[in-house]
Amino acid sequence: MRINARLDDEYVLKLNYLQRQTEKSVTEIIKLALDAYYQEFAQQKHPIDILADSGFIGCGEAGSHLSTDYKSELTDSLEDKYGLTQ
């Protein structure tokens, strides 16, 4: 694949510096930069995968009604824990 890119002065200076320091061609520098970026990106996990791997999802237990009665369940739990009543 042939790539045509426009670089502002800052990136031209960086590219020239890398060419002088490494004695590599622009093509080689771009390939190395793409490899480095790809490795960084490929190692990142999606947040849902992190949660699934952690065992957090599905670790709790509750009745099937919790999604509708969570406020009263929380109130009861806090009353039991702290002895508070309304």
mmCIF file as gemmi writes it, N, C-alpha and C atoms, coordinates in Angstrom:
data_model
loop_
_atom_site.group_PDB
_atom_site.id
_atom_site.type_symbol
_atom_site.label_atom_id
_atom_site.label_alt_id
_atom_site.label_comp_id
_atom_site.label_asym_id
_atom_site.label_entity_id
_atom_site.label_seq_id
_atom_site.pdbx_PDB_ins_code
_atom_site.Cartn_x
_atom_site.Cartn_y
_atom_site.Cartn_z
_atom_site.occupancy
_atom_site.B_iso_or_equiv
_atom_site.pdbx_formal_charge
_atom_site.auth_seq_id
_atom_site.auth_asym_id
_atom_site.pdbx_PDB_model_num
ATOM 1 N N . MET Axp A 1 ? 0.849 -1.174 0 1 0 ? 1 A 1
ATOM 2 C CA . MET Axp A 1 ? 0 0 0 1 0 ? 1 A 1
ATOM 3 C C . MET Axp A 1 ? 0.894 1.236 0 1 0 ? 1 A 1
ATOM 4 N N . ARG Axp A 2 ? 0.495 2.191 -0.754 1 0 ? 2 A 1
ATOM 5 C CA . ARG Axp A 2 ? 1.211 3.453 -0.796 1 0 ? 2 A 1
ATOM 6 C C . ARG Axp A 2 ? 0.441 4.452 0.058 1 0 ? 2 A 1
ATOM 7 N N . ILE Axp A 3 ? 1.167 5.207 0.891 1 0 ? 3 A 1
ATOM 8 C CA . ILE Axp A 3 ? 0.536 6.179 1.785 1 0 ? 3 A 1
ATOM 9 C C . ILE Axp A 3 ? 1.065 7.569 1.454 1 0 ? 3 A 1
ATOM 10 N N . ASN Axp A 4 ? 0.149 8.517 1.369 1 0 ? 4 A 1
ATOM 11 C CA . ASN Axp A 4 ? 0.506 9.913 1.163 1 0 ? 4 A 1
ATOM 12 C C . ASN Axp A 4 ? -0.021 10.669 2.375 1 0 ? 4 A 1
ATOM 13 N N . ALA Axp A 5 ? 0.868 11.286 3.147 1 0 ? 5 A 1
ATOM 14 C CA . ALA Axp A 5 ? 0.441 11.949 4.375 1 0 ? 5 A 1
ATOM 15 C C . ALA Axp A 5 ? 0.974 13.374 4.428 1 0 ? 5 A 1
ATOM 16 N N . ARG Axp A 6 ? 0.176 14.252 5.009 1 0 ? 6 A 1
ATOM 17 C CA . ARG Axp A 6 ? 0.614 15.628 5.237 1 0 ? 6 A 1
ATOM 18 C C . ARG Axp A 6 ? 1.032 15.738 6.697 1 0 ? 6 A 1
ATOM 19 N N . LEU Axp A 7 ? 2.213 16.275 6.921 1 0 ? 7 A 1
ATOM 20 C CA . LEU Axp A 7 ? 2.72 16.451 8.278 1 0 ? 7 A 1
ATOM 21 C C . LEU Axp A 7 ? 2.998 17.927 8.521 1 0 ? 7 A 1
ATOM 22 N N . ASP Axp A 8 ? 2.601 18.41 9.701 1 0 ? 8 A 1
ATOM 23 C CA . ASP Axp A 8 ? 2.958 19.788 10.028 1 0 ? 8 A 1
ATOM 24 C C . ASP Axp A 8 ? 4.431 19.837 10.438 1 0 ? 8 A 1
ATOM 25 N N . ASP Axp A 9 ? 4.938 21.033 10.649 1 0 ? 9 A 1
ATOM 26 C CA . ASP Axp A 9 ? 6.371 21.221 10.903 1 0 ? 9 A 1
ATOM 27 C C . ASP Axp A 9 ? 6.876 20.416 12.096 1 0 ? 9 A 1
ATOM 28 N N . GLU Axp A 10 ? 6.069 20.322 13.137 1 0 ? 10 A 1
ATOM 29 C CA . GLU Axp A 10 ? 6.48 19.578 14.34 1 0 ? 10 A 1
ATOM 30 C C . GLU Axp A 10 ? 6.777 18.114 14.005 1 0 ? 10 A 1
ATOM 31 N N . TYR Axp A 11 ? 5.898 17.5 13.229 1 0 ? 11 A 1
ATOM 32 C CA . TYR Axp A 11 ? 6.083 16.091 12.89 1 0 ? 11 A 1
ATOM 33 C C . TYR Axp A 11 ? 7.185 15.888 11.854 1 0 ? 11 A 1
ATOM 34 N N . VAL Axp A 12 ? 7.377 16.865 10.995 1 0 ? 12 A 1
ATOM 35 C CA . VAL Axp A 12 ? 8.49 16.787 10.046 1 0 ? 12 A 1
ATOM 36 C C . VAL Axp A 12 ? 9.806 16.776 10.811 1 0 ? 12 A 1
ATOM 37 N N . LEU Axp A 13 ? 9.924 17.651 11.819 1 0 ? 13 A 1
ATOM 38 C CA . LEU Axp A 13 ? 11.138 17.682 12.64 1 0 ? 13 A 1
ATOM 39 C C . LEU Axp A 13 ? 11.339 16.359 13.371 1 0 ? 13 A 1
ATOM 40 N N . LYS Axp A 14 ? 10.263 15.819 13.915 1 0 ? 14 A 1
ATOM 41 C CA . LYS Axp A 14 ? 10.363 14.536 14.624 1 0 ? 14 A 1
ATOM 42 C C . LYS Axp A 14 ? 10.783 13.417 13.678 1 0 ? 14 A 1
ATOM 43 N N . LEU Axp A 15 ? 10.179 13.396 12.504 1 0 ? 15 A 1
ATOM 44 C CA . LEU Axp A 15 ? 10.512 12.361 11.529 1 0 ? 15 A 1
ATOM 45 C C . LEU Axp A 15 ? 11.967 12.488 11.068 1 0 ? 15 A 1
ATOM 46 N N . ASN Axp A 16 ? 12.4 13.699 10.798 1 0 ? 16 A 1
ATOM 47 C CA . ASN Axp A 16 ? 13.792 13.911 10.399 1 0 ? 16 A 1
ATOM 48 C C . ASN Axp A 16 ? 14.753 13.494 11.507 1 0 ? 16 A 1
ATOM 49 N N . TYR Axp A 17 ? 14.4 13.818 12.739 1 0 ? 17 A 1
ATOM 50 C CA . TYR Axp A 17 ? 15.238 13.431 13.878 1 0 ? 17 A 1
ATOM 51 C C . TYR Axp A 17 ? 15.357 11.905 13.959 1 0 ? 17 A 1
ATOM 52 N N . LEU Axp A 18 ? 14.23 11.226 13.845 1 0 ? 18 A 1
ATOM 53 C CA . LEU Axp A 18 ? 14.245 9.762 13.902 1 0 ? 18 A 1
ATOM 54 C C . LEU Axp A 18 ? 15.061 9.165 12.759 1 0 ? 18 A 1
ATOM 55 N N . GLN Axp A 19 ? 14.96 9.753 11.592 1 0 ? 19 A 1
ATOM 56 C CA . GLN Axp A 19 ? 15.749 9.253 10.458 1 0 ? 19 A 1
ATOM 57 C C . GLN Axp A 19 ? 17.248 9.399 10.728 1 0 ? 19 A 1
ATOM 58 N N . ARG Axp A 20 ? 17.642 10.556 11.242 1 0 ? 20 A 1
ATOM 59 C CA . ARG Axp A 20 ? 19.066 10.773 11.526 1 0 ? 20 A 1
ATOM 60 C C . ARG Axp A 20 ? 19.563 9.845 12.626 1 0 ? 20 A 1
ATOM 61 N N . GLN Axp A 21 ? 18.768 9.69 13.688 1 0 ? 21 A 1
ATOM 62 C CA . GLN Axp A 21 ? 19.207 8.897 14.838 1 0 ? 21 A 1
ATOM 63 C C . GLN Axp A 21 ? 19.226 7.398 14.554 1 0 ? 21 A 1
ATOM 64 N N . THR Axp A 22 ? 18.281 6.94 13.766 1 0 ? 22 A 1
ATOM 65 C CA . THR Axp A 22 ? 18.162 5.492 13.536 1 0 ? 22 A 1
ATOM 66 C C . THR Axp A 22 ? 18.732 5.047 12.195 1 0 ? 22 A 1
ATOM 67 N N . GLU Axp A 23 ? 18.96 6.011 11.308 1 0 ? 23 A 1
ATOM 68 C CA . GLU Axp A 23 ? 19.405 5.706 9.944 1 0 ? 23 A 1
ATOM 69 C C . GLU Axp A 23 ? 18.426 4.768 9.229 1 0 ? 23 A 1
ATOM 70 N N . LYS Axp A 24 ? 17.158 4.949 9.531 1 0 ? 24 A 1
ATOM 71 C CA . LYS Axp A 24 ? 16.109 4.161 8.888 1 0 ? 24 A 1
ATOM 72 C C . LYS Axp A 24 ? 15.342 5.048 7.915 1 0 ? 24 A 1
ATOM 73 N N . SER Axp A 25 ? 14.691 4.403 6.962 1 0 ? 25 A 1
ATOM 74 C CA . SER Axp A 25 ? 13.887 5.143 5.987 1 0 ? 25 A 1
ATOM 75 C C . SER Axp A 25 ? 12.558 5.556 6.615 1 0 ? 25 A 1
ATOM 76 N N . VAL Axp A 26 ? 11.886 6.475 5.935 1 0 ? 26 A 1
ATOM 77 C CA . VAL Axp A 26 ? 10.557 6.9 6.39 1 0 ? 26 A 1
ATOM 78 C C . VAL Axp A 26 ? 9.629 5.692 6.461 1 0 ? 26 A 1
ATOM 79 N N . THR Axp A 27 ? 9.693 4.829 5.476 1 0 ? 27 A 1
ATOM 80 C CA . THR Axp A 27 ? 8.854 3.627 5.461 1 0 ? 27 A 1
ATOM 81 C C . THR Axp A 27 ? 9.113 2.764 6.686 1 0 ? 27 A 1
ATOM 82 N N . GLU Axp A 28 ? 10.377 2.553 7.016 1 0 ? 28 A 1
ATOM 83 C CA . GLU Axp A 28 ? 10.712 1.726 8.181 1 0 ? 28 A 1
ATOM 84 C C . GLU Axp A 28 ? 10.223 2.367 9.479 1 0 ? 28 A 1
ATOM 85 N N . ILE Axp A 29 ? 10.375 3.685 9.583 1 0 ? 29 A 1
ATOM 86 C CA . ILE Axp A 29 ? 9.927 4.392 10.792 1 0 ? 29 A 1
ATOM 87 C C . ILE Axp A 29 ? 8.413 4.295 10.934 1 0 ? 29 A 1
ATOM 88 N N . ILE Axp A 30 ? 7.692 4.465 9.84 1 0 ? 30 A 1
ATOM 89 C CA . ILE Axp A 30 ? 6.227 4.354 9.89 1 0 ? 30 A 1
ATOM 90 C C . ILE Axp A 30 ? 5.81 2.937 10.265 1 0 ? 30 A 1
ATOM 91 N N . LYS Axp A 31 ? 6.48 1.94 9.715 1 0 ? 31 A 1
ATOM 92 C CA . LYS Axp A 31 ? 6.159 0.553 10.069 1 0 ? 31 A 1
ATOM 93 C C . LYS Axp A 31 ? 6.392 0.299 11.555 1 0 ? 31 A 1
ATOM 94 N N . LEU Axp A 32 ? 7.52 0.795 12.078 1 0 ? 32 A 1
ATOM 95 C CA . LEU Axp A 32 ? 7.814 0.615 13.506 1 0 ? 32 A 1
ATOM 96 C C . LEU Axp A 32 ? 6.787 1.336 14.377 1 0 ? 32 A 1
ATOM 97 N N . ALA Axp A 33 ? 6.407 2.545 13.956 1 0 ? 33 A 1
ATOM 98 C CA . ALA Axp A 33 ? 5.404 3.3 14.712 1 0 ? 33 A 1
ATOM 99 C C . ALA Axp A 33 ? 4.063 2.575 14.704 1 0 ? 33 A 1
ATOM 100 N N . LEU Axp A 34 ? 3.678 2.031 13.555 1 0 ? 34 A 1
ATOM 101 C CA . LEU Axp A 34 ? 2.427 1.274 13.471 1 0 ? 34 A 1
ATOM 102 C C . LEU Axp A 34 ? 2.476 0.015 14.322 1 0 ? 34 A 1
ATOM 103 N N . ASP Axp A 35 ? 3.617 -0.675 14.302 1 0 ? 35 A 1
ATOM 104 C CA . ASP Axp A 35 ? 3.768 -1.869 15.141 1 0 ? 35 A 1
ATOM 105 C C . ASP Axp A 35 ? 3.621 -1.526 16.618 1 0 ? 35 A 1
ATOM 106 N N . ALA Axp A 36 ? 4.263 -0.433 17.044 1 0 ? 36 A 1
ATOM 107 C CA . ALA Axp A 36 ? 4.198 -0.027 18.452 1 0 ? 36 A 1
ATOM 108 C C . ALA Axp A 36 ? 2.769 0.355 18.837 1 0 ? 36 A 1
ATOM 109 N N . TYR Axp A 37 ? 2.103 1.112 17.995 1 0 ? 37 A 1
ATOM 110 C CA . TYR Axp A 37 ? 0.729 1.526 18.276 1 0 ? 37 A 1
ATOM 111 C C . TYR Axp A 37 ? -0.213 0.328 18.277 1 0 ? 37 A 1
ATOM 112 N N . TYR Axp A 38 ? -0.018 -0.582 17.338 1 0 ? 38 A 1
ATOM 113 C CA . TYR Axp A 38 ? -0.845 -1.785 17.269 1 0 ? 38 A 1
ATOM 114 C C . TYR Axp A 38 ? -0.684 -2.62 18.535 1 0 ? 38 A 1
ATOM 115 N N . GLN Axp A 39 ? 0.545 -2.797 18.994 1 0 ? 39 A 1
ATOM 116 C CA . GLN Axp A 39 ? 0.789 -3.579 20.206 1 0 ? 39 A 1
ATOM 117 C C . GLN Axp A 39 ? 0.113 -2.936 21.413 1 0 ? 39 A 1
ATOM 118 N N . GLU Axp A 40 ? 0.203 -1.622 21.503 1 0 ? 40 A 1
ATOM 119 C CA . GLU Axp A 40 ? -0.436 -0.906 22.611 1 0 ? 40 A 1
ATOM 120 C C . GLU Axp A 40 ? -1.949 -1.096 22.57 1 0 ? 40 A 1
ATOM 121 N N . PHE Axp A 41 ? -2.522 -0.97 21.397 1 0 ? 41 A 1
ATOM 122 C CA . PHE Axp A 41 ? -3.965 -1.086 21.237 1 0 ? 41 A 1
ATOM 123 C C . PHE Axp A 41 ? -4.435 -2.519 21.431 1 0 ? 41 A 1
ATOM 124 N N . ALA Axp A 42 ? -3.7 -3.468 20.897 1 0 ? 42 A 1
ATOM 125 C CA . ALA Axp A 42 ? -4.101 -4.877 20.959 1 0 ? 42 A 1
ATOM 126 C C . ALA Axp A 42 ? -4.074 -5.409 22.384 1 0 ? 42 A 1
ATOM 127 N N . GLN Axp A 43 ? -3.253 -4.823 23.246 1 0 ? 43 A 1
ATOM 128 C CA . GLN Axp A 43 ? -3.15 -5.296 24.623 1 0 ? 43 A 1
ATOM 129 C C . GLN Axp A 43 ? -4.276 -4.766 25.5 1 0 ? 43 A 1
ATOM 130 N N . GLN Axp A 44 ? -4.979 -3.743 25.034 1 0 ? 44 A 1
ATOM 131 C CA . GLN Axp A 44 ? -6.068 -3.176 25.822 1 0 ? 44 A 1
ATOM 132 C C . GLN Axp A 44 ? -7.273 -4.11 25.767 1 0 ? 44 A 1
ATOM 133 N N . LYS Axp A 45 ? -7.915 -4.265 26.903 1 0 ? 45 A 1
ATOM 134 C CA . LYS Axp A 45 ? -9.116 -5.09 26.954 1 0 ? 45 A 1
ATOM 135 C C . LYS Axp A 45 ? -10.338 -4.187 27.075 1 0 ? 45 A 1
ATOM 136 N N . HIS Axp A 46 ? -11.411 -4.646 26.518 1 0 ? 46 A 1
ATOM 137 C CA . HIS Axp A 46 ? -12.68 -3.937 26.638 1 0 ? 46 A 1
ATOM 138 C C . HIS Axp A 46 ? -13.125 -4.017 28.098 1 0 ? 46 A 1
ATOM 139 N N . PRO Axp A 47 ? -13.699 -2.941 28.635 1 0 ? 47 A 1
ATOM 140 C CA . PRO Axp A 47 ? -14.11 -2.947 30.047 1 0 ? 47 A 1
ATOM 141 C C . PRO Axp A 47 ? -15.015 -4.121 30.429 1 0 ? 47 A 1
ATOM 142 N N . ILE Axp A 48 ? -15.904 -4.544 29.55 1 0 ? 48 A 1
ATOM 143 C CA . ILE Axp A 48 ? -16.785 -5.668 29.88 1 0 ? 48 A 1
ATOM 144 C C . ILE Axp A 48 ? -15.985 -6.956 30.009 1 0 ? 48 A 1
ATOM 145 N N . ASP Axp A 49 ? -14.922 -7.099 29.209 1 0 ? 49 A 1
ATOM 146 C CA . ASP Axp A 49 ? -14.065 -8.281 29.318 1 0 ? 49 A 1
ATOM 147 C C . ASP Axp A 49 ? -13.308 -8.283 30.641 1 0 ? 49 A 1
ATOM 148 N N . ILE Axp A 50 ? -12.873 -7.108 31.077 1 0 ? 50 A 1
ATOM 149 C CA . ILE Axp A 50 ? -12.174 -7.002 32.363 1 0 ? 50 A 1
ATOM 150 C C . ILE Axp A 50 ? -13.111 -7.416 33.494 1 0 ? 50 A 1
ATOM 151 N N . LEU Axp A 51 ? -14.342 -6.921 33.46 1 0 ? 51 A 1
ATOM 152 C CA . LEU Axp A 51 ? -15.316 -7.3 34.492 1 0 ? 51 A 1
ATOM 153 C C . LEU Axp A 51 ? -15.626 -8.79 34.447 1 0 ? 51 A 1
ATOM 154 N N . ALA Axp A 52 ? -15.8 -9.322 33.268 1 0 ? 52 A 1
ATOM 155 C CA . ALA Axp A 52 ? -16.116 -10.75 33.143 1 0 ? 52 A 1
ATOM 156 C C . ALA Axp A 52 ? -14.972 -11.605 33.668 1 0 ? 52 A 1
ATOM 157 N N . ASP Axp A 53 ? -13.741 -11.224 33.351 1 0 ? 53 A 1
ATOM 158 C CA . ASP Axp A 53 ? -12.576 -11.985 33.809 1 0 ? 53 A 1
ATOM 159 C C . ASP Axp A 53 ? -12.364 -11.879 35.314 1 0 ? 53 A 1
ATOM 160 N N . SER Axp A 54 ? -12.818 -10.773 35.91 1 0 ? 54 A 1
ATOM 161 C CA . SER Axp A 54 ? -12.581 -10.552 37.337 1 0 ? 54 A 1
ATOM 162 C C . SER Axp A 54 ? -13.481 -11.41 38.225 1 0 ? 54 A 1
ATOM 163 N N . GLY Axp A 55 ? -14.559 -11.927 37.666 1 0 ? 55 A 1
ATOM 164 C CA . GLY Axp A 55 ? -15.5 -12.697 38.466 1 0 ? 55 A 1
ATOM 165 C C . GLY Axp A 55 ? -16.519 -11.818 39.175 1 0 ? 55 A 1
ATOM 166 N N . PHE Axp A 56 ? -16.46 -10.507 38.951 1 0 ? 56 A 1
ATOM 167 C CA . PHE Axp A 56 ? -17.378 -9.587 39.614 1 0 ? 56 A 1
ATOM 168 C C . PHE Axp A 56 ? -18.81 -9.775 39.126 1 0 ? 56 A 1
ATOM 169 N N . ILE Axp A 57 ? -18.963 -9.976 37.82 1 0 ? 57 A 1
ATOM 170 C CA . ILE Axp A 57 ? -20.305 -10.151 37.265 1 0 ? 57 A 1
ATOM 171 C C . ILE Axp A 57 ? -20.848 -11.5 37.717 1 0 ? 57 A 1
ATOM 172 N N . GLY Axp A 58 ? -22.005 -11.463 38.317 1 0 ? 58 A 1
ATOM 173 C CA . GLY Axp A 58 ? -22.653 -12.689 38.759 1 0 ? 58 A 1
ATOM 174 C C . GLY Axp A 58 ? -22.212 -13.173 40.124 1 0 ? 58 A 1
ATOM 175 N N . CYS Axp A 59 ? -21.421 -12.377 40.847 1 0 ? 59 A 1
ATOM 176 C CA . CYS Axp A 59 ? -20.931 -12.848 42.144 1 0 ? 59 A 1
ATOM 177 C C . CYS Axp A 59 ? -21.934 -12.591 43.268 1 0 ? 59 A 1
ATOM 178 N N . GLY Axp A 60 ? -22.897 -11.723 43.036 1 0 ? 60 A 1
ATOM 179 C CA . GLY Axp A 60 ? -23.868 -11.412 44.078 1 0 ? 60 A 1
ATOM 180 C C . GLY Axp A 60 ? -25.079 -12.323 44.009 1 0 ? 60 A 1
ATOM 181 N N . GLU Axp A 61 ? -25.77 -12.384 45.123 1 0 ? 61 A 1
ATOM 182 C CA . GLU Axp A 61 ? -26.983 -13.191 45.173 1 0 ? 61 A 1
ATOM 183 C C . GLU Axp A 61 ? -28.125 -12.334 45.692 1 0 ? 61 A 1
ATOM 184 N N . ALA Axp A 62 ? -29.272 -12.469 45.069 1 0 ? 62 A 1
ATOM 185 C CA . ALA Axp A 62 ? -30.455 -11.736 45.499 1 0 ? 62 A 1
ATOM 186 C C . ALA Axp A 62 ? -31.668 -12.361 44.834 1 0 ? 62 A 1
ATOM 187 N N . GLY Axp A 63 ? -32.815 -11.989 45.334 1 0 ? 63 A 1
ATOM 188 C CA . GLY Axp A 63 ? -34.047 -12.479 44.744 1 0 ? 63 A 1
ATOM 189 C C . GLY Axp A 63 ? -34.272 -11.881 43.366 1 0 ? 63 A 1
ATOM 190 N N . SER Axp A 64 ? -35.146 -12.491 42.616 1 0 ? 64 A 1
ATOM 191 C CA . SER Axp A 64 ? -35.414 -12.024 41.257 1 0 ? 64 A 1
ATOM 192 C C . SER Axp A 64 ? -36.138 -10.679 41.239 1 0 ? 64 A 1
ATOM 193 N N . HIS Axp A 65 ? -36.662 -10.25 42.366 1 0 ? 65 A 1
ATOM 194 C CA . HIS Axp A 65 ? -37.406 -8.997 42.456 1 0 ? 65 A 1
ATOM 195 C C . HIS Axp A 65 ? -36.519 -7.794 42.799 1 0 ? 65 A 1
ATOM 196 N N . LEU Axp A 66 ? -35.232 -7.997 42.966 1 0 ? 66 A 1
ATOM 197 C CA . LEU Axp A 66 ? -34.356 -6.936 43.444 1 0 ? 66 A 1
ATOM 198 C C . LEU Axp A 66 ? -34.378 -5.702 42.545 1 0 ? 66 A 1
ATOM 199 N N . SER Axp A 67 ? -34.505 -5.873 41.261 1 0 ? 67 A 1
ATOM 200 C CA . SER Axp A 67 ? -34.475 -4.712 40.363 1 0 ? 67 A 1
ATOM 201 C C . SER Axp A 67 ? -35.653 -3.773 40.595 1 0 ? 67 A 1
ATOM 202 N N . THR Axp A 68 ? -36.737 -4.272 41.152 1 0 ? 68 A 1
ATOM 203 C CA . THR Axp A 68 ? -37.887 -3.41 41.427 1 0 ? 68 A 1
ATOM 204 C C . THR Axp A 68 ? -37.994 -3.017 42.891 1 0 ? 68 A 1
ATOM 205 N N . ASP Axp A 69 ? -37.44 -3.836 43.787 1 0 ? 69 A 1
ATOM 206 C CA . ASP Axp A 69 ? -37.565 -3.577 45.224 1 0 ? 69 A 1
ATOM 207 C C . ASP Axp A 69 ? -36.252 -3.172 45.888 1 0 ? 69 A 1
ATOM 208 N N . TYR Axp A 70 ? -35.293 -2.696 45.098 1 0 ? 70 A 1
ATOM 209 C CA . TYR Axp A 70 ? -33.97 -2.437 45.664 1 0 ? 70 A 1
ATOM 210 C C . TYR Axp A 70 ? -33.981 -1.368 46.754 1 0 ? 70 A 1
ATOM 211 N N . LYS Axp A 71 ? -34.861 -0.369 46.65 1 0 ? 71 A 1
ATOM 212 C CA . LYS Axp A 71 ? -34.88 0.693 47.662 1 0 ? 71 A 1
ATOM 213 C C . LYS Axp A 71 ? -35.32 0.153 49.02 1 0 ? 71 A 1
ATOM 214 N N . SER Axp A 72 ? -36.368 -0.639 49.034 1 0 ? 72 A 1
ATOM 215 C CA . SER Axp A 72 ? -36.824 -1.185 50.314 1 0 ? 72 A 1
ATOM 216 C C . SER Axp A 72 ? -35.824 -2.191 50.858 1 0 ? 72 A 1
ATOM 217 N N . GLU Axp A 73 ? -35.175 -2.963 49.975 1 0 ? 73 A 1
ATOM 218 C CA . GLU Axp A 73 ? -34.145 -3.914 50.417 1 0 ? 73 A 1
ATOM 219 C C . GLU Axp A 73 ? -32.971 -3.174 51.047 1 0 ? 73 A 1
ATOM 220 N N . LEU Axp A 74 ? -32.555 -2.067 50.426 1 0 ? 74 A 1
ATOM 221 C CA . LEU Axp A 74 ? -31.452 -1.28 50.964 1 0 ? 74 A 1
ATOM 222 C C . LEU Axp A 74 ? -31.839 -0.66 52.3 1 0 ? 74 A 1
ATOM 223 N N . THR Axp A 75 ? -33.045 -0.133 52.38 1 0 ? 75 A 1
ATOM 224 C CA . THR Axp A 75 ? -33.52 0.451 53.636 1 0 ? 75 A 1
ATOM 225 C C . THR Axp A 75 ? -33.527 -0.588 54.746 1 0 ? 75 A 1
ATOM 226 N N . ASP Axp A 76 ? -34.046 -1.774 54.462 1 0 ? 76 A 1
ATOM 227 C CA . ASP Axp A 76 ? -34.068 -2.85 55.461 1 0 ? 76 A 1
ATOM 228 C C . ASP Axp A 76 ? -32.657 -3.23 55.889 1 0 ? 76 A 1
ATOM 229 N N . SER Axp A 77 ? -31.762 -3.313 54.938 1 0 ? 77 A 1
ATOM 230 C CA . SER Axp A 77 ? -30.382 -3.682 55.237 1 0 ? 77 A 1
ATOM 231 C C . SER Axp A 77 ? -29.717 -2.641 56.127 1 0 ? 77 A 1
ATOM 232 N N . LEU Axp A 78 ? -29.939 -1.363 55.827 1 0 ? 78 A 1
ATOM 233 C CA . LEU Axp A 78 ? -29.351 -0.295 56.64 1 0 ? 78 A 1
ATOM 234 C C . LEU Axp A 78 ? -29.972 -0.253 58.033 1 0 ? 78 A 1
ATOM 235 N N . GLU Axp A 79 ? -31.267 -0.514 58.119 1 0 ? 79 A 1
ATOM 236 C CA . GLU Axp A 79 ? -31.918 -0.568 59.429 1 0 ? 79 A 1
ATOM 237 C C . GLU Axp A 79 ? -31.339 -1.698 60.27 1 0 ? 79 A 1
ATOM 238 N N . ASP Axp A 80 ? -31.124 -2.858 59.649 1 0 ? 80 A 1
ATOM 239 C CA . ASP Axp A 80 ? -30.532 -3.988 60.368 1 0 ? 80 A 1
ATOM 240 C C . ASP Axp A 80 ? -29.115 -3.67 60.825 1 0 ? 80 A 1
ATOM 241 N N . LYS Axp A 81 ? -28.369 -3.01 59.973 1 0 ? 81 A 1
ATOM 242 C CA . LYS Axp A 81 ? -26.965 -2.746 60.277 1 0 ? 81 A 1
ATOM 243 C C . LYS Axp A 81 ? -26.804 -1.647 61.323 1 0 ? 81 A 1
ATOM 244 N N . TYR Axp A 82 ? -27.567 -0.572 61.202 1 0 ? 82 A 1
ATOM 245 C CA . TYR Axp A 82 ? -27.371 0.585 62.068 1 0 ? 82 A 1
ATOM 246 C C . TYR Axp A 82 ? -28.498 0.795 63.077 1 0 ? 82 A 1
ATOM 247 N N . GLY Axp A 83 ? -29.518 -0.042 63.04 1 0 ? 83 A 1
ATOM 248 C CA . GLY Axp A 83 ? -30.615 0.076 63.991 1 0 ? 83 A 1
ATOM 249 C C . GLY Axp A 83 ? -31.464 1.311 63.774 1 0 ? 83 A 1
ATOM 250 N N . LEU Axp A 84 ? -31.507 1.784 62.571 1 0 ? 84 A 1
ATOM 251 C CA . LEU Axp A 84 ? -32.288 2.979 62.267 1 0 ? 84 A 1
ATOM 252 C C . LEU Axp A 84 ? -33.676 2.577 61.814 1 0 ? 84 A 1
ATOM 253 N N . THR Axp A 85 ? -34.647 3.379 62.162 1 0 ? 85 A 1
ATOM 254 C CA . THR Axp A 85 ? -36.011 3.157 61.673 1 0 ? 85 A 1
ATOM 255 C C . THR Axp A 85 ? -36.55 4.472 61.162 1 0 ? 85 A 1
ATOM 256 N N . GLN Axp A 86 ? -37.501 4.369 60.262 1 0 ? 86 A 1
ATOM 257 C CA . GLN Axp A 86 ? -38.075 5.597 59.692 1 0 ? 86 A 1
ATOM 258 C C . GLN Axp A 86 ? -39.217 6.082 60.537 1 0 ? 86 A 1
